[in-house]
């Protein structure tokens, strides 16, 4: 042993999480999870939505307190009650959104709350010198006296890393650090992370970008539904297997599964309803083409953060496309708002039902008629009687369980709220319906009903874009499947090509292939 | 239809029941213990008495509360109503006294100007996304200054029988402002419940993103609410100037915004937006005025007035709080 930097696997880990449990009302967000972090490694936490990654990080950094289990840090049991306490122990976090103070100087941001003092006054010279040195350590040279918001997001990100490191951190937690960086900036960040790793820092890395995870990580810990799936060496776990573990499919079973075909492809004789050519927006989606015909369900598959919701937002006019064009029935259109999209007879069930779809205090009736009424304008009010007939029809047709139409929608269960939102769009008679995770967070019975409804609507000639993280649903319900990865469209599968292994292959393929 | 009504009515009434009970309690207390409170005399076909005074005195707060209810329902607030009242007084007085244009023209021009002032607030809040408190604070401060400039630093007195009639005249035996309130209530109800506007306002106030995604235009909805409040404030300003036969830019509508916001909240429209109740706001305005009149008639020393008012308002708000009621019920159940 002539070098202290050699790390043997039998050395006591820096951080050992043993059987940690965290319970939120109605869910076990973490269920007996183990996690081991060694000195001088970059360890990626992997998992889909609701896997428990962010809860584990919050427990480690003191933002949430665990309900059971043990955390050993450097051999001692710890129970941080606040991020500040975790920081004092040596666990620093850099969050997804840079949470510094934009109009203070770079140096002030690094030393906020622990300014070096001299004769009872803040020692500005010291602050600026030390801030410059801290940044130089991670290869950033900027004027530290200028306000933070005069620099790019990449520099701001580096400043928060510098701040985190300057608190004598032993563990650095990076939650989606690359989501607002471009390729060069990511390369710089990774070079810095590799150096910090060589200096013995332990880094926990969370990212949706598979290429980046493979590029930087030594080991993975995979979580699913709050449970530990396993801990793996990055070099020994092929991508396909990693994805299989994240989404909870046994790889063998997937490969052996008789090619389960999607719905019959729609005859190409149908005129395309919507054609999108080279649509794109910086930070949202790289330019992509997409054609959707009447009576066709197009599935959108990809991991969390692959650009599924971003695609929906571009198509519905919530985010404005910066390039490319869109044709409806062969005619060029520009969408600048949801109103415009609805005017073209689009409908959109957003992913986040609670914050983007449901109007909690309004009744089931009002929630259902809203989109139709909005498209008619405020003057042409739908008469009370018409409203009641319309709503009674949809309550019956979709089986919405509510004592009456006047009940505030917030008192309904998640599945019934989702059906009410579907009814809102069906009532507006759209030609094209975007369904973003329509089956999330609802019970199995309701899921089946919604899948049946999708099939019926498209047989009646509606064009549907179906987004789901449940790949089996996508396989089952789609005529065509578009696969996204890292904000890019990577391929399109039709008819017989639609099966679970092909989709997973497409998701797992390397970007450079 | 009647069955449907009976199913709908209780829910509407349940919202109104607390403010109505508070008003009834205040009136009952006065009827029993305040001499001459319930007495209404009719002279020359005109009604006089404390009850009539309450109706007349609360007319300004009632008028403005109609608009404010809509603004608060969009999850906003308008602090500039008092300043708009002052501007309306100064403008109306100058047009009548100095420009010598006819009364109908002067009133129409004043109302139109106040509509524009409200639309200014609507532009700041709706299209430019300024925080409602900050956006309307601008006009609250600047507006009073404008009113003072318009009046040339003086109190402009108006000698016009037509103008005096607005606040001092009688219609159907009641003070004319009562008619104005009734007409504006009808207009507001027709605009919001007769069309889909009420639904859009509630949708925007309760969940703006969801309303936007459903195709509602939140900017336009807010624009309407603030512009309409400007119009209501303008009418209140005309009444106030007519009442004292002069435009007093320093004192007209001073602290009116606070009484109006209070009336809306007592009336059951929550400050964080969503469901609104126009009738409730009017009841709220009546409660505030009844309280003020009660305090005066019972000879409570002037310096106690505001404290007494605050205590009663606190009690009313607490009585309306579902959390507190639940807490009290639990106490009783466990005891």
Boltz contact constraints between the chains, C-beta under 6 A:
constraints:
  - contact:
      token1: [A, 338]
      token2: [B, 212]
      max_distance: 6.0
  - contact:
      token1: [A, 338]
      token2: [B, 213]
      max_distance: 6.0
  - contact:
      token1: [A, 338]
      token2: [B, 215]
      max_distance: 6.0
  - contact:
      token1: [A, 339]
      token2: [B, 215]
      max_distance: 6.0
  - contact:
      token1: [A, 342]
      token2: [B, 215]
      max_distance: 6.0
  - contact:
      token1: [A, 356]
      token2: [B, 209]
      max_distance: 6.0
  - contact:
      token1: [A, 356]
      token2: [B, 210]
      max_distance: 6.0
  - contact:
      token1: [A, 356]
      token2: [B, 213]
      max_distance: 6.0
  - contact:
      token1: [A, 357]
      token2: [B, 210]
      max_distance: 6.0
  - contact:
      token1: [A, 359]
      token2: [B, 203]
      max_distance: 6.0
  - contact:
      token1: [A, 359]
      token2: [B, 206]
      max_distance: 6.0
  - contact:
      token1: [A, 359]
      token2: [B, 207]
      max_distance: 6.0
  - contact:
      token1: [A, 359]
      token2: [B, 210]
      max_distance: 6.0
  - contact:
      token1: [A, 361]
      token2: [B, 206]
      max_distance: 6.0
  - contact:
      token1: [A, 361]
      token2: [B, 274]
      max_distance: 6.0
  - contact:
      token1: [A, 361]
      token2: [B, 275]
      max_distance: 6.0
  - contact:
      token1: [A, 366]
      token2: [B, 199]
      max_distance: 6.0
  - contact:
      token1: [A, 370]
      token2: [B, 203]
      max_distance: 6.0
  - contact:
      token1: [A, 370]
      token2: [B, 214]
      max_distance: 6.0
  - contact:
      token1: [A, 371]
      token2: [B, 214]
      max_distance: 6.0
  - contact:
      token1: [A, 371]
      token2: [B, 215]
      max_distance: 6.0
  - contact:
      token1: [A, 373]
      token2: [B, 196]
      max_distance: 6.0
  - contact:
      token1: [A, 374]
      token2: [B, 214]
      max_distance: 6.0
  - contact:
      token1: [A, 374]
      token2: [B, 215]
      max_distance: 6.0
  - contact:
      token1: [A, 374]
      token2: [B, 216]
      max_distance: 6.0
  - contact:
      token1: [A, 375]
      token2: [B, 215]
      max_distance: 6.0
  - contact:
      token1: [A, 378]
      token2: [B, 195]
      max_distance: 6.0
  - contact:
      token1: [A, 378]
      token2: [B, 196]
      max_distance: 6.0
  - contact:
      token1: [A, 378]
      token2: [B, 197]
      max_distance: 6.0
  - contact:
      token1: [A, 379]
      token2: [B, 195]
      max_distance: 6.0
  - contact:
      token1: [A, 381]
      token2: [B, 195]
      max_distance: 6.0
  - contact:
      token1: [A, 381]
      token2: [B, 196]
      max_distance: 6.0
